[in-house]
Amino acid sequence: MNKERVLSGMQSSGKLHLGNLVGALNNWVNLQDKYDCFYFVADWHALTTGYAHPEAIRASTNDLLINYIAAGLDPEKSTIFIQSMVPQHAELHLLLSMITPLGWLERVPTYKEKQENLEDRDLAMYGFLGYPVLMTTDIIIYKATHVPVGIDQMPHLEISREIARRFNHIYKTDFFPDPEGLLTEFPKVPGLDGRKMSKSYDNAVYLSDEPAVVEQKIRQMTTDPARVRRTDKGDPEKSPVYQLHKIFSSKEQLEYVAEGCRTAGIGCIDCKKILIKNIFTYLEPIWKRRAELINDPDRLLDIAKKGSEKAGLIAEETMKAVRRFMGLS
Ligand code: SF4
């Protein structure tokens, strides 16, 4: 029986952090056995906001691919590829842009939000406006049936569904399936300052951080403000450190830390030492695989080439039909 197809990708616009790993990548790894998975590094997407910094995009593309594999994506199980190595994405993006109403793109909430958040960049660009068309292309060129999303990303998927339906409607076909959101509950990963972990808040622990850096970051992490002195009692629920314990520590350790925090039986340094040890245990296999891949660029290139070739064959099949529908063959 053919497995249903999943597609997802990340933009190569910066380093990957613990939040990305726990929130998305681990989920992707788990989906590999159940679905026919396509995972890609979205370097063209990164250009929509980072067009002026090609060096950063190149480095980030490489690092993202390393992290995909290091986190457990398996090139034998999943198709792992680089977006720009499958030029059919560009062709379908162009063709879909012929049928996508401008108003749909202007109404996408992230269009204005991102422009406001990235004030230092000039984003009044055609490519930036067309971002959802490119995203749609990435999904439907493989006729993916499922896209893993968090609840807040559901509206983003809606425009892809609308564009796919519009294509089907105009060309009187049911060629493109309606991609469905694969809703996943992600654990919330707090950053070092207690806000959501994010590169833009500069509060993240990166997978590329050296162990000493990780340790230093956790040691400086925000705690319950009530615990000014070692003897002050605290409330673990008010401490982002405890939220990280919930992800990385055992049930017994959680109870020990919570009790010690409430009674001032342990200090914040003791508490953080346990967390640091657990994060190290969690990250050590990833660090090891990262080091192996960094030292073996040929293997990395081979993975990218083989994955992109495989993706390209499927994308080309889709394009043959699309060209026919649109009077081009
Ligand atoms: S003891 Fe741990 S949970 Fe409590 S405030 Fe300190 S760091 Fe946070």
Residues whose N, C-alpha, C, O or C-beta is under 5 A from the ligand:
A	BS01	SF4	T223 D224 R227 G234 P236 S239 V241 Y242 C261 I266 G267 C268 C271
